Amino acid sequence: LDPKVAKMVSKELESETIVVFDEAHNIDSVCIEALSVTINDRALEHATRSLGRLSSEVSRLKASDSQRLQNEYQSLVNGLIDQGLLDAPANDAGLSSNVLNPDVLSE
């Protein structure tokens, strides 16, 4: 057997299994054909549109989550200031997160 086909077929069998193929000279092409798919232009266009929608949704969620994370951080900082556990900065620039790296927010 072709090594790729043998590896795929053998995953489903127990280690002590013996398999006999009556048409062994055709087994590679039969397995390759059975595990292949045909994609037409319409399916490819549909997949491309779906990926575009998915990408837009991921971008929207990243922006939303970034803002939620920044708001939560601000709330925590304000709570620490209110309890006297953190000195209030002289200006708002001091409250910008030293902890929340912009890379974290963009993830």
C-alpha positions in Angstrom: 0.0 0.0 0.0 1.0 3.6 -0.5 2.2 4.7 2.9 -0.3 7.6 3.2 -3.2 5.3 2.4 -1.9 2.5 4.7 -1.6 5.0 7.6 -5.2 6.3 7.1 -6.7 2.8 6.7 -4.8 1.3 9.7 -6.0 3.9 12.1 -9.4 2.2 12.1 -8.0 -1.3 12.7 -6.8 -3.0 15.9 -3.0 -3.7 16.0 -3.4 -7.5 15.5 -5.8 -7.3 12.6 -5.1 -9.1 9.3 -6.9 -7.7 6.2 -7.0 -9.6 2.9 -7.7 -7.6 -0.3 -9.0 -9.7 -3.2 -8.4 -6.8 -5.6 -5.2 -5.6 -4.0 -3.8 -4.2 -7.2 -6.6 -1.5 -7.1 -6.5 -0.7 -3.4 -4.4 2.5 -3.7 -6.6 4.1 -6.3 -9.8 3.0 -4.6 -8.7 4.4 -1.3 -7.6 7.7 -2.9 -10.8 8.0 -4.8 -12.9 7.2 -1.7 -11.1 9.9 0.4 -11.2 12.6 -2.3 -13.7 15.4 -2.9 -14.6 17.4 -5.9 -15.1 21.1 -5.4 -16.9 23.1 -8.1 -16.8 26.9 -8.6 -20.1 27.5 -6.9 -19.0 25.7 -3.7 -15.7 27.6 -3.8 -17.5 30.9 -4.2 -19.9 30.0 -1.3 -17.0 29.1 0.9 -15.2 32.3 0.0 -18.3 34.4 1.0 -18.6 32.4 4.2 -15.0 33.0 5.1 -15.6 36.8 4.5 -18.5 36.8 6.8 -16.6 34.8 9.4 -13.6 37.2 9.2 -16.0 40.2 9.7 -17.6 38.6 12.7 -14.2 37.8 14.3 -13.1 41.4 13.8 -16.3 42.6 15.4 -15.9 40.3 18.4 -12.3 41.3 18.8 -13.3 45.0 18.9 -16.1 44.3 21.3 -14.0 42.1 23.6 -11.2 44.7 23.6 -13.6 47.4 24.7 -15.1 45.2 27.4 -11.7 44.2 28.7 -10.6 47.9 28.8 -13.8 48.8 30.7 -13.3 46.0 33.2 -9.7 47.1 33.8 -10.8 50.7 34.3 -13.4 49.5 36.8 -10.9 47.5 38.7 -8.4 50.4 38.8 -11.2 52.8 40.0 -12.2 50.3 42.7 -8.6 50.1 43.9 -8.4 54.0 44.0 -11.7 54.2 45.8 -10.4 51.8 48.5 -7.2 53.7 48.9 -5.1 50.8 47.6 -3.9 52.7 44.6 -3.0 56.4 44.2 -5.0 58.3 41.7 -2.8 59.5 38.8 -2.4 63.2 38.1 -4.1 62.8 34.7 -6.1 60.2 32.8 -3.0 59.1 30.9 -1.8 57.5 34.1 -4.9 55.2 34.0 -4.1 53.9 30.6 -3.2 50.3 31.2 0.4 49.5 32.0 -0.7 45.9 32.4 -3.0 45.6 29.4 -0.6 45.6 26.5 -2.3 46.6 23.2 -1.4 43.2 21.9 -3.6 41.6 24.6 -6.4 43.9 23.7 -6.2 43.0 20.1 -6.3 39.3 20.7 
